[in-house]
Structure formats: C-alpha cells, structure tokens
Amino acid sequence: MEIMQVVGSLVCTQRVGGLDHSNLRVLRTPKGKFNVAVDPVGASPGNWVFTASGSAARFACPDPNVLTDLTIGGIIDFWEPDG
C-alpha cells in the first residue's frame, strides 16, 4: 500500500469491458509521480488516500473482475506528510 493525493478525475468514454463504469482518479505520490487508479470510495481532489496495487487492487473493488493494478482503498482523515 502507498499513500497518494488525488489531483483530479480522468474521463475516458472508450474503455475495455473490465473497467465498465469505474471512476478513475489521477493520483500523485509524495515524490511527485502521477498514477491512475480505480476509485470505488468516491475520493475528491485534494484528498489523501491509501492504495492497493498489483493483483490485490482487483480485490479492493466491489467487482474483483475489474481490470486494474491500482485501486483507492480508503480516504485518509488525517495524515501529515514527512519532509
């Protein structure tokens, strides 16, 4: 798991069947790298979240058949980043 910040939504009208109606968010790591994750929890820009990656990311979704390798697992209520 990693902690990342939501910076926005990603809109895709054409998707593979395994992503169907999944919400997609653009995330930034504390080091500034950008990633795209499936968002089953409804995170908003500015929220800090923790993520599940790899094969565990599919099981963090309501439907484990979703094609993802990064999923938001929860919204962090309080966290102070180091440095």
Buried (B, 14 or more C-beta within 10 A) or exposed (E): EEBBBBBBEEEEEEEEEEBEEBBBBBBBEEEEEEBBBBBBBEBEEEBBBBBBBEEBBBEBBEEEEBBBBBBBBBBEEEEEEEE
